[in-house]
Amino acid sequence: MALAQAGAVSRDSVMAALPKLGEMARAQIESGGVPGLAIAVVHDDEVVYLEGFGLREMGKPETVDPDTVFQIASMSKPISATVVAALVSKKVVDWSTRVADLAPELQLREPYPTAEVTIRDFFNHRSGLSGTSGDDLEDIGYGRDHVLHQLRYVPPSSSFRAGYSYSNAGLTMGAVAAVRPTGQDWETVAADKLFGPLGMAATSYRHGDFLERQNAAALHVRVEGTWAAKFKRDPSVQAPAGGVSSNARDLTQWMRLELGKGVLDGKRVISADALAATHEPLFSQGASPVGGGASFYGLGWGVAFGRHGLSWGHAGAFSVGGRSLVTLYPDAGLGIVVLSNAFPTGVPEGLADSFFDLVFDGSVRQDYVSAWNAVYESMFGPESPKIAEAKARFAKAPVPPNPALPDEAYLGDYVNDYVGPAQVALRNGVLTLVLGPEGARSYPLRHFDRDLFLYVPDPEMPDKLSALSFAVGSDGRAKAMTIESLDSNGLGTLRRNGT
């Protein structure tokens, strides 16, 4: 595919595309593509479009407007990169500052990466830390400090700086280290160094702030073909990676700052060099699944070279019901942010790609919404191979099943370094797995076959089953158990205390 060299685009071409963008957004709402949308466009340092569409929550009358606050999930990462760039600009830290020099208690499994890993490495996802690291501990109720401490037990997914693995916990570790010299927490530094100076009064990394917003969008998933506000998501543990809540109006300020190379309203907020470092294409991610073009990862930013030239961007998604997207064309001084309250959906990418075709080419090349919807459905839809395989695993019990041992064979306390203490107990006569800080999570067990039991890791998703298997010793008692939902990094096997 031939790659274009993007340059300046005329205001006329941008303005001509905006009514069509609005028509496409309204069509998605009317067709049930998403419950609600908020869209903002900036061009040549001006906000040229700011609109809301649809409903904040299905079944309720309140509509989305430019001030509706959304949870933007992983679109938080480039914002976090901007926060760190502000610290780099003030020489509080540098992108190449070693985490060991800032927060020596934050450690990886191996001594060499622990001693040398930098803020840059974590924001580029090249520390060697696996992508799912820490997510499982968050799920069972542990807080940020504990999750980051436990990363020292996780085996690397690649050699240091030799592989790319998108890690929420890793980026969070880099962010927490970056603010350590300030003596303040991440949330406070972000407010002081970025949101305050930019006038982003509705933007925060604190989930409590989101809960207090009166004009806020709920998360939606499809239930029997209809969007429903079924779940909530508190991303506080890994807030730098996915905890921002914001609205389209606030995000125009951030886009203007990025496109202005650190200058907003004539005032230098962040040095151009500190910000430019975030946009360097450091690790290849292959071609875009829709439209092709080479894509790379910088520092919290995706960097792409497509049909319309160089772009910076990042998507966000909560599997429990949220989507977001930002795409900037720096050479054209043009950017868009699309916020949505639904998952899975490719509507944000589809609308953005269609808009940029209209601006650069005058017409839309293909049905981008359908193409991106297909991408998300293939990965996360109910008929996707991964989900279908998971459902099929335990669809039928063995015939005949091998009976379980007496409950006493499994009851007891178990532990390992990563997960910490766990217990198998009888609660209301049912074998129950107890996990987390002070037994914060409990999971009733259902016998499947001999020493294999099933449980539901997320009570809000009762159809998603996982396995708990016991290893029984010669004395007829379980000597260890493997908890599947905690075993993605091979750390889910816990030994019975005293064995």
C-alpha positions, 0 to 999 in steps of 0.5 A: 500500500502506498503511504501518503505524506500528510501535510496541512489540510484546508479548513474548508475540507475539515468543515465540509467533513463535519456535517457528514461525521455528525450524520454517521454518528447519528446513524450509529445511535439510531441503528443501535450501534452504540447507546451514546457517543461524544465526539470532538475535533480540533484543527489548527489549534481550534475546536471545530466540532464538539457534540454528543449523541444518544443516551448516557444510559439505556432506559433513561432519558438523559442524553450525552452532551460534550460535558458528559464524563466517560471512563476512557480506559486505556486511552488513559495511557497517552494522557499518562505519558503527557503527565510524565512529559510534564515532569521531564520538562521540569527536570523532575525525572527523565525518560531514561531515569532508572526506576531503581533510583526512584523507587527501589522497592519496585522490582522485577523478577530478575536482578538485571532488568530490576537494576536497569529498567527505566520509565521509558521501558515501562511506557513502551511495554518492553520491560519483559513483564507479561501483559496480564501481570497483576491483573489477577491480583486486582481481580481478587481485591488487592490494592495498587501497592500490593499488586506492584510489589508482587510483580517481582514474582512474575516470570518475564515474557521476553528478555529485557527490551527484546519483546513488546508485551502490553502491560497495564501493571508495567505502565503503572509501575513506571508512572508511580516511579516517575512521581516519587520525587514529588512526594505526591501520589499519581492522581495529585501530580496529574491534576497539578501538572496537567489537568489544572494548567489545561483547565480540564476540570472534569478530568480525573484519575480518581474513580471517586471523582467519576462516581460524583459526576452527575453528567456521566455515561454508564457502561454497556454490554449486549444482553440478548442483543440489546445494550444494557448497563449491567456492570461497573468498573473501578480501575483505581489499582492501575489508574495510570494505565486505564483510570482516566474519566473525562469528557470531550470538552476537556480532551480538546485541551489535551489534543491542542497541547499535543498538536501544539508541541507543548504550547497551549494558548500561547503558553509553553506548558511542556517542553517540545522535546519531552513531549516529542519523546512520547511519539517516537516509534520504538516497537513495531506492532505490524500492520493495522487490521483495517486499512493496513499501514505500519504501526508502532508503539511509542511511550503510551502512544501508538504511532502509525504510518498509513494512507494519510501519513503519520498519526498518533493515537490510542484506543481504550476499552473496558470489556464491561462496557466502554470504548474510546479513541484518540487519533492525531495527524500532527502534520495536518494539525488535526485530531479527533476523540471519540468516546462511547459507552459500549463494548464490544464495538468498532464504532470509534475507529470506524467514525474516525477513519471515515472522517479522515477519509472525508478530510484527506480524500473527499470521500469514504473509501470503505465501510469502516464501522463494519470492518472494525466491528468485525475485528472486535467481534472476532476477538471479543464477541460471543461467537469468537473462537476464544469465548466459544472454546471456553464455553465448550470446555465444561459444557458436558460433564464426564459420563460417568463422572469420577466422584470427589473425595470427602470434603475433608480431603480438600479443606485447608489453608494454601499459599504461594508467594504471588497469590498469598494465602488462600483457603478452601472452606465449607460455607453453608455446606458448600466447598468454597475457595476463599481468596484476597486480602482478609478473604475478600473474595469467595467462590463456591465450587461445583464438582466436575470430575474427581479432583477438578472443580469449577467456579465463576471468577467474576460473579457478574459473568456467571457463564464464564467458568474456570477450573480449580484442580487439586493434587492429592497426596498418598495420604488421600489429602490435597497437597496443592491446588491450581487456580486457573484464573490466577495461573496465566503466568504459571503462578496459580499453584498453591501448596497446602500449609505445612507441606 
